Amino acid sequence: MSNPKTRNISVTGSIGFSDLKVSEPSDYAAGIPGIKAALEHVRKESGLFRSLKTLSQMNQKEGFDCPGCAWPDPETPSKLGEYCENGAKAIAEEATFDRVDRAFFEKYSVEEISTWTDYQIGKSGRITEPFVLYPGSVHYEPISWSDAFSMVAKHLHTLDSPDEAIFYTSGRSSNEAAFLYGLFVRAFGTNNMPDCSNMCHESSGVALTETLGIGKGSVVLEDLYEAEVVMVIGQNPGTNHPRMLSALQKCKENGGQIITINPLLESGLNRFKNPQQIDGILGKGTQLTDIFLQVKINQDVSLLKLIMKRLVEREKKGEPVFDRDFIKDKTNGFQELLNDLEKYGENHLLELCGVDSSQVDLAVDLLAKKSKIIICWAMGLTQHKNGVDNIKECVNLLLAKGSIGKKGAGTCPVRGHSNVQGDRSVGIMHHVSEPLNKALKDIFDFDPPDKEGLDTVNAIQAMHQHKAKVFIALGGNFVSAASDTRYTAKALQNCDLTVSVSTKLNRTHLTAGKTALILPTLGRTEQDKERFVTVENSMGKVHQSRGRLKPISNKLRSEPEIVAEIAQAYFGEDSKINWMVLGMDYGLIREKISEVLNGYEDYSKRSKGAGFYLPNNAREADFSKLPDGKAQFSICRLPEHDLKDDEFLLMTVRSHDQFNTTIYGMNDRYRGIYGERRVVFMNPYDMEEKGIKPRQTVDLISNYSTTERKAENFKVIPYNIPSKNLCAYFPETNVLVPIDLYADKSNTPASKSIVVKIEIKHK
């Protein structure tokens, strides 16, 4: 197909400045300011009474699951409300009164909308009916559901190979929708199923599978209450998973201690004012972090090796530091690990990690005496070139301490989207699984493809090279979430057809293919007739979710219905699968899931109430599927960052007014930033050395593979961050992350360690 007119689309939106105000960072999270911010947001978006009534049902056993993060619910949810400030914002966004309807698209072209900020685009409102953007047009216009499905089927039929289509999945889709989607894609004939795990926690999955035999964490929520030590590494719970702070508070109340390892001391890990307690309203709250190790960006392996070297020295002096029985009975490779540690000098490791030696000793003193240890992490560990090794080094420490497979101990990768783990559990993956393929063939009577599909990075490259021509996304904001924004946008624009199953407008709808469809779907909060869906939380528990609000439009379809209609339009009578029945009957989908996958027996019944845990071998210290039936120690390399005098290492982060690529507002209250997102945090001494004044405007430049990438117009903010390190918000700085800079083995984009230069703008 040809495009008679090239659309003039801005990939990054406005790069001008609004009214930046800066204050001292907050020294605590939540409290009265959190309550005020949540109430003000829901009042503006969807009305206070309506929102409070909806919030009372969120994360309750008979209610709906938060569309935000995947933090688990306690066995007995709070009657005051089981949600956080950002959860309230997520609900307000979904229940907003604003609408993207026919009048909206008649008034605004995609060219004009693309010049808006991501915040402005997101605030446009809920999409009310299907829309199409025809080749050469700059205005979306309405299309009937039947015509939309026929259009998708037609484009799929014109492909020379099923591998010319890409089927993306975000983490908000239910288990039912994801399973049906994966079933259709495999019946269609490809494993091209990239998902948001590829961009976030794929490094965790690879590392944990290779060392412990399962690509998930091993703890449950109650383990955090019982832990003697919780290590929080490369994670900012106060913004990204605020309900985790309540669990850390319980850990502290039970005598546990918290070690925080991060380039920034985030407010939520300093002090927590629980808004459901008197002390959280009127008092000082709970001091969470006992030991703060301010590591340089991506020097976690250096620090962990240093900690283990000092633990080894303690054991040589006669202290019972390591669990030798566990090591002997349950693990392989410990002696090789000890031999490797001898290669590194302590002074070199100290210099690399940048942590004060006395602070390291405090952590070593604590870890030497304790065995009930949990390590929690997020993208601060996974999104580096050595992301897999970062996780493996954490596993090394836990295995050496015997802190796997016992209460109050284990691995805790904290997932960032409400059902990203569930989507993977029910079959959304680009890898080939022989057991899954066999079960699908036995139950649905077709031959699933046995060729590995494309992950996110490879899918983008395939579209950019015109090797993939159709892109279908079940949720998400692909262009803003992925690395190398301009490259990714061009990849999508090269497609003959892009399809987005969405609730709200986002930038991906603007960087569209030659023909583009937006198919509006129900939100997590909305009634889906009398049906319910299921999700899996960050700790492997599956439970139901049932929306309560009246849908914002009678022209919305549920995700399973949309998937089924696409499948029916494509296959017609040429399929043995009754797609339409499956799309309408979620109970039947769950029956099929239980037939295909282990651990889902009596699925519909067990998902009600508190739900059920999926099998987890690491939780039981069962490593029988691994070599010699044992968990594996790993030899991990030190990261390589040979920075020149004029180079810095940049990590991308969220603001507090943000969830993934959804921008709730322009403030980052915890870091003291108000009214602006185009800021870069910099060490004050580095600023002085480079002659940069506070709030001076700069461009950030990365150079990889002879390609210069530039993020323009950022205000420099002095901040407590290690020297030679920088920090800025995504998606604004995703333009700097090269498409070919990603983690070894997992292909996760290295968005947390980008080598950049600073170019000072002339006044």
Order of alpha helices (4+ residues) and beta strands (2+ residues): beta-beta-alpha-alpha-alpha-beta-alpha-alpha-alpha-beta-beta-beta-alpha-beta-alpha-alpha-alpha-beta-alpha-alpha-beta-alpha-beta-alpha-beta-beta-alpha-alpha-beta-alpha-alpha-alpha-beta-alpha-alpha-beta-alpha-alpha-alpha-beta-alpha-alpha-beta-beta-beta-beta-alpha-alpha-alpha-alpha-beta-beta-beta-beta-beta-beta-beta-alpha-beta-beta-beta-beta
